[in-house]
Amino acid sequence: MQPQVLCVVGPTACGKTKMGVLLAKRFGGEVVSVDSMQIYRGMTIGSAAPTEAEMEGVPHHMVGVADPRESWSVARYAEVADRCVQEILGRGRLPVLVGGTGLYLDAVITGRRFAPGASGGAVRRELERELEEKGVAPLLEQLRAVDPLSAERLHPADTRRIVRALEVYRETGEPISRHNAATRAQPPRYAPHYIGLAFRDREDMKAMIDRRVEGMLAAGLTEEVRALLAAGVPRTATAFQAIGYKELLPTLEGGTELRDAVEEIRLRSRQYARRQLTWLRRNPDIRWIYWEKERNFAAALQIATEILTAQGLQ
């Protein structure tokens, strides 16, 4: 029997943080953040990382654990988060995985083993040099010779995955397609229970996202971006690719008006929420709770408790 974990998922601004805390209290759990940007220190406002007050005394993990100069892969996140999950289980508590980064969540639940290779490694640098000097066609031919399944599946414009597939083969002698097939055949590491939160009406979701963006700016998002720059975080850092940070950088450098940056943040946030929903709705095991105009957490907690208790969670 795989250990049980509880997953609270949904698009941005749907109330995952609050619901995660409520369910952790109800079922004796500790929260593990599943957010690709909340891992970085100094990004509390823009990543909507929970504050001490919002945590309400519930232990939270994987928040502010990485230097924003670093670039964490999904493999590194899954390794560290899994240790947190195991420690929570060892204390006899329930891991409550909360967040909207679907790829990271799937990696933890499945216990997926990632093929070797890392951004900045010697093999990666050599392949990127070949790509720059000769273009993608020779690399795709190399891939076709050693991993025809991947070569057939990948579009020629998907240079990142073509480079990655060749990197894996050069480092291991094994096609990445074979590695991925073997990984998918393994049973999942954990038995998840899913609660999903979303707005019934997309317009209500958009309105909530707009209010969140306004709240972040009022809370000092611009100053947070300025502080990261002052601390020496390079513009090319993964942390600065996060929505809110990326759009404000040109404003701080005098390149765009603040109002234009804010409108871009709203737009990108809405687009991201739609992508999150698309990813999550592929999972038939998620039990969805839909908000109307406002988020009624007391009612949602009652519904979620009934769902989870019926599934055997105590």
Rosetta blueprint (number, residue, H / E / L):
1 M L
2 Q L
3 P L
4 Q E
5 V E
6 L E
7 C E
8 V E
9 V E
10 G L
11 P L
12 T L
13 A L
14 C L
15 G L
16 K H
17 T H
18 K H
19 M H
20 G H
21 V H
22 L H
23 L H
24 A H
25 K H
26 R H
27 F H
28 G L
29 G E
30 E E
31 V E
32 V E
33 S E
34 V L
35 D L
36 S L
37 M L
38 Q L
39 I L
40 Y E
41 R L
42 G L
43 M L
44 T L
45 I L
46 G L
47 S L
48 A L
49 A L
50 P L
51 T L
52 E H
53 A H
54 E H
55 M H
56 E L
57 G L
58 V L
59 P L
60 H E
61 H E
62 M L
63 V L
64 G L
65 V L
66 A E
67 D L
68 P L
69 R L
70 E L
71 S L
72 W L
73 S L
74 V H
75 A H
76 R H
77 Y H
78 A H
79 E H
80 V H
81 A H
82 D H
83 R H
84 C H
85 V H
86 Q H
87 E H
88 I H
89 L H
90 G H
91 R L
92 G L
93 R L
94 L E
95 P E
96 V E
97 L E
98 V E
99 G L
100 G L
101 T L
102 G H
103 L H
104 Y H
105 L H
106 D H
107 A H
108 V H
109 I H
110 T H
111 G L
112 R L
113 R L
114 F L
115 A L
116 P L
117 G L
118 A L
119 S L
120 G L
121 G L
122 A H
123 V H
124 R H
125 R H
126 E H
127 L H
128 E H
129 R H
130 E H
131 L H
132 E H
133 E H
134 K H
135 G L
136 V H
137 A H
138 P H
139 L H
140 L H
141 E H
142 Q H
143 L H
144 R H
145 A H
146 V H
147 D L
148 P H
149 L H
150 S H
151 A H
152 E H
153 R H
154 L L
155 H L
156 P L
157 A L
158 D L
159 T H
160 R H
161 R H
162 I H
163 V H
164 R H
165 A H
166 L H
167 E H
168 V H
169 Y H
170 R H
171 E H
172 T H
173 G L
174 E L
175 P L
176 I H
177 S H
178 R H
179 H H
180 N H
181 A H
182 A H
183 T H
184 R H
185 A L
186 Q L
187 P L
188 P L
189 R L
190 Y L
191 A E
192 P E
193 H E
194 Y E
195 I E
196 G E
197 L E
198 A E
199 F E
200 R L
201 D L
202 R H
203 E H
204 D H
205 M H
206 K H
207 A H
208 M H
209 I H
210 D H
211 R H
212 R H
213 V H
214 E H
215 G H
216 M H
217 L H
218 A H
219 A H
220 G L
221 L H
222 T H
223 E H
224 E H
225 V H
226 R H
227 A H
228 L H
229 L H
230 A H
231 A L
232 G L
233 V L
234 P L
235 R L
236 T L
237 A L
238 T H
239 A H
240 F H
241 Q H
242 A L
243 I L
244 G L
245 Y H
246 K H
247 E H
248 L H
249 L H
250 P H
251 T H
252 L H
253 E L
254 G L
255 G L
256 T L
257 E L
258 L H
259 R H
260 D H
261 A H
262 V H
263 E H
264 E H
265 I H
266 R H
267 L H
268 R H
269 S H
270 R H
271 Q H
272 Y H
273 A H
274 R H
275 R H
276 Q H
277 L H
278 T H
279 W H
280 L H
281 R L
282 R L
283 N L
284 P L
285 D L
286 I E
287 R E
288 W E
289 I E
290 Y E
291 W E
292 E L
293 K L
294 E L
295 R L
296 N L
297 F H
298 A H
299 A H
300 A H
301 L H
302 Q H
303 I H
304 A H
305 T H
306 E H
307 I H
308 L H
309 T H
310 A H
311 Q L
312 G L
313 L L
314 Q L
